[in-house]
C-alpha cells in the first residue's frame, strides 16, 4: 500500500527543494528521489488529517480536462521563459493540488531523468494524453518549438473545456425543473393527500377520481423507496451497459440519426475534428496523417466510420474537400470553405475558421434548445401538479356539497 512522504533535500544544482512523493515505504521513497537527482536530508510520513476526500475515499484518480489545460499552459509559460522541461515538471509537481496530477507529473519527470523524451513519457499515460497531443509533442521536440506547441494545445484544451461546459449548461436547468417537479409530486402524495384522507373516511361513496388519487397516493407511500432503488439500479445498469462497445455503438447510431440531437452531435464532432486538423496542419503534418490523428478526437462511431472512408479515398488521390463533403460533418457551406482553402493552399486557417464558426453555431443551438425545453418542462410540471390540485378541490367540493 502506497504512502505519502514529505521530503526536504537538494537537487543536482545544489538548490534546496521540498515536496511530497508516493511510495510503499521510506526506502522506496528515497530510491525514487535519488533517481530524480534529489539528495534527501529529511523524510517523514505526510499528515493526511486535512484531506477529507482521501479519508472518505473520494480522492480523484483521474486528471481532468481543466487540470490538463492548466498544466499545459503553465508548461508553455515556463518553457517560454527559459526554464528546462525537467525543471518545469518538477515545479508543477510541487505545486499540484490534485494527487492524480501530481502522480502523472512525477512519472513524466522520472521518465525524462531516465533519458526518454517527453512525448514518449506522455505516451505512457494514454488515459490523459490522446494521440493528437502526443504527436504534437513529438513534432515540437523535433523542431525545437515546444513552447509554441504547448500554447496551441492549451488553447485547444480551453476550447474543449468550454464546449463541455456549454453541453452541461444546456441540460442543467431542464434537469433542475424536472427534479423540482418530482419533489413536488412526492410532497403532495406523502403529505397533502394523506391529510385529506381523514376528511374522506366517513364517506363510503367517493367519486372515481378521488379513489384513483387516494389509491395512487397509497401506492406511492408503500413502494416509493422500492421505486427509488429501482430507478437508481436502472441508472447504474444503463451506465455500465453504455460502456460496452456494442451498446455504446448502438446508442451512437441512434443518436446520430435522431432529429435535432443528430445535428447537435455533428456540430460537436465538427468542432473536435476541425480543431485537431488546424493544429496538425499548422505544425506541418501531411494532410492524410493529420486527418488520421484528428479522427482520434472524434467519439461518435458513425462519424468516425465516415471519416475512415474519407481517409481511404484521400490516400487514393481525391481532394480534401471532395472526400470530407461526403461526411455529415461538412455540409455544402463548410465544404465550399474547404475547397477555397484547398485551392489557395491554406487549409489550416480554413479548418480553424470552421472550428470557430461551429463553436458559435453550437452555442446558438444549445441556447435555442434550452429556451425550448424550459417552457415545455414548466408546462408539464404545471399540468401535472395543476391536475392533482383540481382533483383534490373537486373531491372536497363533492363531499361538502359546495359549488366549485
C-alpha positions in Angstrom: 0.0 0.0 0.0 1.4 3.3 -1.0 2.0 6.1 1.5 2.8 9.8 1.0 6.1 11.2 2.3 7.2 14.8 2.7 10.8 15.4 1.9 13.4 18.1 2.1 16.7 17.9 0.2 19.0 19.3 -2.5 18.8 18.9 -6.3 21.7 18.4 -8.7 22.3 22.2 -8.8 22.6 22.4 -5.0 19.3 24.2 -4.6 17.1 23.3 -1.6 13.9 21.6 -2.6 10.9 20.1 -0.8 7.8 18.3 -1.7 5.9 15.0 -1.4 6.4 11.6 -3.0 4.2 8.5 -3.0 5.9 5.2 -2.2 5.4 1.9 -0.4 8.0 2.8 2.3 10.7 5.2 3.2 13.4 3.1 1.3 11.4 3.2 -1.9 10.8 6.9 -1.5 14.5 7.6 -1.1 15.3 5.5 -4.1 12.7 7.3 -6.3 14.0 10.7 -5.1 17.6 9.6 -5.8 16.5 8.7 -9.4 15.2 12.2 -9.7 18.6 13.6 -8.7 17.5 14.7 -5.2 19.7 14.2 -2.2 17.3 13.7 0.7 18.1 15.4 4.0 14.7 14.8 5.8 11.9 12.4 5.0 8.7 12.0 7.1 5.3 10.5 6.5 2.9 13.2 5.3 -0.1 14.1 7.5 -3.4 13.2 5.9 -5.8 14.6 8.5 -6.8 17.7 6.4 -7.7 15.7 3.3 -11.3 14.7 3.8 -11.6 13.4 0.3 -8.8 10.8 0.8 -10.3 9.9 4.2 -13.7 9.1 2.7 -12.4 7.5 -0.5 -13.4 10.4 -2.7 -10.0 11.3 -4.0 -9.9 11.7 -7.7 -7.8 9.2 -9.7 -8.2 11.0 -13.0 -6.6 14.1 -14.4 -9.5 16.2 -15.7 -9.6 18.3 -18.8 -9.4 21.6 -16.8 -6.4 20.3 -14.9 -4.6 19.2 -18.1 -5.3 22.6 -19.6 -3.7 24.4 -16.6 -0.6 22.1 -16.7 -0.2 22.5 -20.5 -0.5 26.3 -20.3 1.9 26.5 -17.3 4.5 24.3 -19.1 4.3 26.6 -22.2 4.8 29.7 -20.0 7.8 28.2 -18.1 9.5 27.0 -21.3 9.0 30.4 -23.0 10.8 31.9 -20.0 13.8 29.6 -20.4 13.1 27.0 -17.8 14.2 23.5 -18.7 11.4 21.0 -19.3 12.5 18.7 -16.4 12.7 21.7 -14.0 9.3 22.9 -15.2 7.8 19.5 -14.5 9.4 19.5 -11.0 7.9 23.0 -10.3 4.5 22.0 -11.4 4.7 18.7 -9.4 5.4 20.5 -6.2 2.5 22.9 -6.8 0.0 20.3 -7.9 -3.0 20.2 -5.6 -4.6 17.1 -7.2 -3.0 13.7 -6.3 -3.7 12.3 -9.7 -1.9 15.2 -11.5 1.0 15.1 -9.0 1.5 11.3 -9.8 1.4 12.0 -13.5 3.9 14.8 -13.3 6.2 12.7 -11.1 6.0 9.9 -13.7 6.8 12.3 -16.6 9.7 13.8 -14.6 11.1 10.4 -13.7 10.9 9.2 -17.4 12.8 12.3 -18.5 15.5 11.7 -15.9 15.8 8.2 -17.4 16.6 9.6 -20.8 13.2 9.4 -22.5 11.7 12.2 -24.5 8.6 14.0 -23.2 6.4 12.6 -26.0 7.4 9.0 -25.1 6.8 9.7 -21.4 3.3 11.2 -22.2 2.5 8.1 -24.3 2.6 6.0 -21.0 -0.5 8.0 -19.9 -3.0 7.3 -22.8 -5.9 8.0 -20.4 -4.7 11.6 -20.2 -2.9 12.4 -23.5 -4.6 11.5 -26.7 -2.6 10.6 -29.9 -3.0 14.2 -31.2 -1.4 15.7 -28.1 1.5 13.1 -28.2 2.2 13.6 -31.9 2.3 17.4 -31.5 4.7 17.0 -28.6 6.9 14.8 -30.8 6.9 17.4 -33.6 7.7 20.2 -31.1 10.6 18.3 -29.8 12.0 17.6 -33.3 11.6 21.3 -34.4 12.5 22.9 -31.0 9.2 24.7 -30.8 7.7 23.0 -27.7 6.7 26.4 -26.1 4.5 27.2 -29.1 3.1 23.7 -29.2 2.1 23.9 -25.5 0.5 27.3 -26.1 -1.5 25.9 -29.0 -2.5 22.8 -27.1 -3.6 24.9 -24.1 -5.9 26.9 -26.4 -7.4 23.8 -27.9 -8.0 22.3 -24.4 -9.6 25.5 -23.4 -12.0 25.3 -26.3 -12.8 21.7 -25.5 -13.4 22.7 -21.8 -15.8 25.5 -22.9 -17.6 23.1 -25.2 -18.1 20.6 -22.4 -19.4 23.4 -20.1 -21.9 24.5 -22.8 -23.2 21.0 -23.1 -23.6 20.7 -19.3 -25.3 24.1 -19.1 -27.7 23.1 -21.9 -29.1 20.3 -19.8 -28.7 21.6 -16.2 -31.7 23.9 -16.0 -34.2 21.5 -17.6 -33.0 18.8 -15.1 -33.4 21.1 -12.2 -37.0 21.8 -13.3 -37.7 18.1 -13.6 -36.3 17.4 -10.2 -38.4 20.2 -8.7 -41.5 18.6 -10.3 -40.7 15.2 -8.8 -40.1 16.6 -5.4 -43.4 18.5 -5.5 -45.2 15.3 -6.5 -43.6 13.4 -3.7 -44.7 16.1 -1.2 -48.3 16.0 -2.5 -48.6 12.2 -2.3 -46.8 11.9 1.0 -48.3 14.8 3.0 -51.2 16.6 1.3 -53.3 13.7 0.1 -52.8 11.6 3.3 -54.0 14.6 5.4 -57.2 14.7 3.3 -57.8 11.0 3.7 -59.3 11.6 7.2 -61.8 14.0 5.7 -63.0 11.4 3.2 -63.0 8.5 5.7 -66.7 8.9 6.7 -67.9 8.9 3.1 -68.3 5.4 1.6 -69.2 6.7 -1.8 -66.5 8.7 -3.3 -66.0 9.9 -6.9 -63.8 7.7 -9.1 -61.2 10.4 -9.5 -60.9 10.7 -5.7 -60.5 6.9 -5.3 -57.9 7.0 -8.0 -55.9 9.8 -6.3 -56.0 8.1 -2.9 -55.0 4.7 -4.4 -52.1 6.3 -6.2 -51.0 8.1 -3.0 -51.2 4.9 -1.0 -49.2 3.1 -3.7 -46.5 5.8 -3.6 -46.3 5.6 0.2 -45.9 1.9 0.2 -43.5 1.4 -2.7 -41.7 4.7 -3.3 -38.5 3.5 -1.7 -38.5 0.4 -3.9 -39.3 2.6 -6.9 -36.3 4.9 -6.0 -34.0 1.9 -5.6 -35.2 0.5 -9.0 -34.6 3.8 -10.7 -31.1 4.0 -9.3 -30.4 0.4 -10.2 -31.6 1.0 -13.8 -29.4 4.1 -14.0 -26.4 2.1 -12.8 -27.2 -0.7 -15.2 -27.6 1.7 -18.1 -24.3 3.4 -17.2 -22.5 0.1 -17.2 -24.1 -1.0 -20.4 -23.2 2.2 -22.1 -19.6 1.3 -21.6 -19.9 -1.9 -23.6 -18.7 -1.4 -27.1 -21.8 -2.9 -28.7 -24.3 -0.9 -26.6 -22.3 2.3 -27.0 -22.2 1.8 -30.8 -25.9 1.2 -30.9 -26.7 4.3 -28.9 -24.4 6.4 -31.0 -26.0 5.1 -34.2 -29.4 6.0 -32.8 -28.3 9.5 -31.5 -26.6 10.4 -34.8 -29.8 9.8 -36.7 -32.2 11.3 -34.2 -33.9 14.6 -35.3 -32.4 17.6 -33.6 -30.0 15.5 -31.5 -28.1 14.3 -34.6 -27.4 17.9 -35.6 -26.0 18.8 -32.2 -23.7 15.7 -32.2 -22.5 16.6 -35.7 -21.6 20.2 -34.6 -19.7 18.9 -31.5 -17.8 16.4 -33.6 -17.0 19.0 -36.2 -15.5 21.2 -33.5 -13.3 18.4 -32.2 -12.2 17.3 -35.7 -11.5 20.7 -37.3 -9.7 21.9 -34.2 -7.4 18.9 -34.4 -6.9 19.3 -38.1 -6.0 23.0 -37.7 -3.3 22.2 -35.1 -1.8 19.4 -37.1 -1.7 21.3 -40.4 -0.2 24.4 -38.6 2.6 22.1 -37.3 3.4 20.9 -40.8 1.8 17.4 -40.6 0.8 15.9 -44.0 -3.0 16.1 -44.7 -3.6 12.3 -44.6 -1.7 11.9 -41.3 -3.4 15.0 -39.8 -6.8 13.5 -40.7 -5.9 10.2 -39.2 -4.8 11.8 -35.9 -7.7 14.2 -35.8 -10.1 11.3 -36.0 -8.8 10.3 -32.6 -10.7 13.2 -31.0 -14.0 12.1 -32.6 -16.2 10.0 -30.3 -19.3 9.2 -32.5 -18.9 5.8 -34.2 -20.9 6.7 -37.3 -18.9 9.9 -37.8 -15.6 8.1 -37.3 -16.7 5.5 -39.8 -17.4 8.2 -42.4 -14.0 9.8 -41.7 -12.2 6.4 -42.1 -13.7 6.1 -45.6 -12.8 9.7 -46.3 -9.2 8.9 -45.3 -9.0 5.9 -47.7 -10.3 8.0 -50.6 -7.9 10.8 -49.7 -5.0 8.4 -49.9 -6.3 7.2 -53.3 -5.7 10.7 -54.6 -9.0 12.5 -54.1 -9.1 16.1 -52.8 -9.7 17.0 -49.1 -12.9 19.0 -49.8 -14.2 16.2 -52.0 -13.8 13.4 -49.5 -15.0 15.4 -46.5 -18.0 16.7 -48.4 -19.4 13.1 -48.2 -19.4 13.1 -44.4 -22.2 14.6 -42.2 -19.6 16.9 -40.6 -19.2 19.1 -43.7 -22.4 20.3 -45.4 -22.2 22.4 -48.5 -21.2 25.7 -46.9 -18.3 24.2 -44.9 -17.2 22.0 -47.9 -17.1 25.2 -50.0 -14.8 26.8 -47.5 -12.6 23.7 -47.6 -12.5 23.9 -51.4 -11.3 27.6 -51.2 -8.6 26.6 -48.7 -7.5 23.7 -50.8 -7.2 25.9 -53.9 -5.3 28.6 -52.1 -3.0 26.1 -50.2 -4.2 27.5 -46.8 -6.2 24.6 -45.3 -5.0 25.2 -41.7 -6.7 28.7 -41.4 -9.8 27.3 -43.1 -10.1 24.5 -40.6 -9.6 27.0 -37.7 -12.3 29.2 -39.2 -14.7 26.3 -39.5 -14.0 25.3 -35.9 -14.7 28.9 -34.7 -17.9 29.1 -36.7 -19.0 25.7 -35.4 -18.5 26.8 -31.8 -20.7 29.8 -32.4 -23.3 27.7 -34.1 -23.3 25.1 -31.3 -23.7 27.9 -28.7 -26.7 29.2 -30.5 -28.2 25.7 -31.0 -27.8 24.9 -27.3 -29.4 28.2 -26.3 -32.4 27.6 -28.6 -32.7 24.0 -27.2 -32.6 25.3 -23.6 -35.1 28.0 -24.4 -37.5 25.4 -25.9 -37.1 22.8 -23.1 -37.6 25.3 -20.2 -41.2 26.3 -21.0 -42.1 22.7 -22.1 -40.9 21.3 -18.7 -42.6 24.2 -16.8 -45.8 23.5 -18.7 -45.5 19.8 -18.0 -45.0 20.5 -14.3 -47.9 22.9 -14.2 -50.3 20.5 -16.0 -49.4 17.5 -13.7 -49.5 19.4 -10.4 -52.4 21.5 -11.5 -54.4 18.4 -12.4 -53.8 16.9 -9.0 -54.8 20.2 -7.3 -58.0 20.3 -9.4 -58.8 16.6 -8.4 -58.3 17.5 -4.7 -60.6 20.5 -5.0 -63.3 18.5 -6.9 -63.1 15.8 -4.2 -63.5 18.3 -1.4 -66.5 20.1 -3.0 -68.2 16.8 -3.9 -68.4 15.7 -0.3 -69.2 19.0 1.2 -71.8 19.9 -1.5 -70.2 23.2 -2.1 -70.3 24.7 -5.6 -67.0 24.7 -7.4 
